[in-house]
Amino acid sequence: MPLISSFLILIMLIAALAALFFDNLLNSIIAAGLVSLIASVLFYFLKAPDVAMTEAAIGAGLTTAIFVLALYKTERGKSE
């Protein structure tokens, strides 16, 4: 299990850095959603399924959808 957790943490760090350095805002939003999704998988591995479901639903799902909607409601989202 530690090998899988280490691999997921590495992917999470790469996605977080990608979200930081992407020029396209939509790509940054998707990378941030990936960070949240991996966090939910890690919570599940830590035997916290209730926290994992909440993180997946709110963190990865709803927050990503709100960010994408906000991006397309602004002028910046329409020009890209």
C-alpha positions in Angstrom: 0.0 0.0 0.0 2.8 2.5 0.7 4.0 2.2 -2.9 0.6 3.0 -4.3 0.2 6.0 -1.9 3.6 7.3 -2.8 2.8 7.0 -6.5 -0.5 8.9 -6.0 1.2 11.6 -3.9 3.8 12.0 -6.7 1.0 12.4 -9.3 -0.8 14.8 -7.0 2.3 17.0 -6.7 2.8 16.9 -10.5 -0.8 17.9 -11.1 -0.5 20.7 -8.5 2.6 22.1 -10.2 0.9 21.7 -13.6 -2.1 23.8 -12.3 0.3 26.4 -11.2 2.3 26.7 -14.5 -0.4 26.2 -17.1 -1.2 29.2 -19.2 -4.6 28.0 -20.1 -7.0 28.5 -17.2 -9.2 25.5 -18.2 -6.2 23.2 -18.0 -5.4 24.7 -14.6 -8.9 24.0 -13.4 -8.8 20.4 -14.6 -5.4 19.8 -13.0 -6.7 21.2 -9.7 -9.7 18.9 -10.0 -7.3 16.0 -10.5 -5.5 17.0 -7.2 -8.8 16.9 -5.4 -9.7 13.5 -7.0 -6.4 12.0 -5.9 -6.9 13.4 -2.4 -10.2 11.6 -2.2 -8.6 8.3 -3.3 -5.9 8.8 -0.6 -8.6 9.4 2.0 -10.2 6.2 1.0 -6.9 4.3 1.5 -6.6 5.9 4.9 -9.9 4.2 5.9 -12.0 7.4 5.8 -14.6 6.6 3.1 -17.0 9.4 4.3 -14.3 12.0 3.9 -13.3 10.5 0.5 -16.9 10.7 -0.8 -17.3 14.3 0.4 -13.9 15.3 -1.2 -14.8 13.6 -4.4 -18.3 15.2 -4.6 -17.5 18.7 -3.4 -13.8 19.1 -4.1 -13.4 17.3 -7.4 -17.0 17.6 -8.7 -18.8 20.7 -7.6 -15.8 23.0 -7.2 -14.4 22.1 -10.6 -17.8 22.6 -12.2 -18.2 26.0 -10.5 -14.7 27.1 -11.6 -15.5 26.0 -15.2 -18.8 27.9 -15.2 -17.2 31.0 -13.7 -14.5 30.8 -16.4 -17.0 30.8 -19.2 -19.1 33.5 -17.7 -16.2 35.9 -17.8 -14.7 37.6 -20.8 -11.5 35.7 -20.3 -13.2 32.4 -20.9 -14.8 33.5 -24.1 -11.6 34.8 -25.6 -9.7 31.5 -25.1 
